């Protein structure tokens, strides 16, 4: 049941990530064109590109956890038994779970700090930019819980 739910959620996160990458690239291309061809770069360009980059990078981190493609040291696989590797991977994911919980908690604190601020070029509230932190942490939390379940069930 959880796997079916997370598969659909993963597809949504993946589509959003693609949109944010496309938005970032399109914005940067337009800003470069406007600056060097039209001699007038838009004020909002840098902020929109930054917005897309922040959301893409944090959402794609949750995708790496879902797909079990995050960076890790694989040299241990040559020396440790499969059972020991599974235990080590479970420990790493429990630590990751703790980091994600902290990211969510302090991400909410960050939103309180930036709540009244607005980006100067677009006038968009900083809540939308920094909202990526706790929202992505929720996606990472779901992915990490699913991954821990797979490790404990030995479905790696």
N, C-alpha and C positions, 0 to 999 in steps of 0.2 A: 504494500500500500504506500509506504513512504517513498519507495523507489519510483513508483509511478508519478507521485506528486512532484518529487524533485526533478524528474525528467522533464515534465512540463515547465516547471519553474526555471530549469536550466535553459530551455529553449528561449524563454522570455528574456532572461539575463543575456544570453548570447546575442539575441536580436538587438537589445538595447546597446550592447557593447559595439556591435557593428555600426549602429546609427551614430554613436558618439565618435567612433574613429572617423567615419565618413564626414561628420560635422566638423571635426577638428581639421581634417585635411582640406575640406572645401573652404573653410574659413581662412586658413593660412594661405591657401592659393589665392583667394580673393584679396587678402590684405597685401600680399606681395605684388599682385597685379596692380592694385590701387596705388600702392606706394611708388612703384617704379614706372608704371605706364601713365597713370592719371595724376601722379605727384600729390596725392591726397589720401593718406591711409585713414580708414575709419577708426574712431576712438573705441568702438565696441569690439573690434576684431580680436585683440589680445585677450580680453576677458572671456569671450565666447570660446576661443580655442582652449584657454585654461580650464574653463568649465567642462568642456568635452573631455579633456585629458584626465582631469581628476576623476570624473565619473567612470570613464573607460578603465583607468588603471585599477580602481578599487573594485569595480564589478568583475573585471577579468581575474582578480585574485581569488574571488569565490569560485570562478570557473576552474581555476587550477586545482583547487581543493576537491571539487566535484570529480574532476577527471583524474585525480591523483597524479598530476603533472607538475606539481610544484618542485622547486629546487631542493635537492637532497643529496646526501653523500651516499654513493652506491658501492663504495669499496668494501663496506661491511658484508655485502652479500657473498663475497668470496671466502670469508672467514667464519661467519656465524651460521648456526643451524637455522632452519626455517622457523622453528618455534621461537628461538631467541630473537630473530628478526621481527617476528610478529609482535612479540612483547615490546621490543624497542619501538616499533612503529606505533603501537598503541600508546606508549608513554609520550612519544613526540606529539601525537594528536591530542592527548589530554592537555599537554602544555599549550598547544595551539588553541585549544578550546578556552583555556584561561586567558590567553592573550586577546582572543576575539571578544570575550566578555568585557575585558578592560577597554578594548577599543570602542565597544558599544557604549559603555558607561561614560567614558571621557568624551566620546563623540557627542553625546547628549549634553554634557557640560559645555562643550564648545559651542553648540547651537545657542545656549543661553547667553554666551558672551557676545556672539555676532548677531543676535536677533534684530537689533535695531539698525545695523549697518547696511548700506547699499553700495554696490559696485558703481564707480563713478561713470564709466563709459556706457553701461546699459541701464543702470538704475534698478537692476535686479537685486533682491535681497540676498545677502550672504548666506541666509538659511538654505537657499537652493544649492549653493556651491558646497557648503560644508555638510549638508544633509547626506551627502554621499558616504560619509564616514559611518554613521549608525545604520543606515539602510544597507550598505554593503556588508557591514558586520553581521546583520541578520541573515543575509544570504550565506555568508561564510559559516555562521553558526549552524545553519541547516545542513550545509555540505559537510562540515566536520562531524556532526552527529551521525550522519549517514555513513561517513567513512569509518568512524569508530565502530559502528554496528557491523560493517563489513569485515573489519579486522577481527573483532571478537567472534564473529560467526565463521571466520577463516574463509572468506570469499574474495581474497585478493587475487 
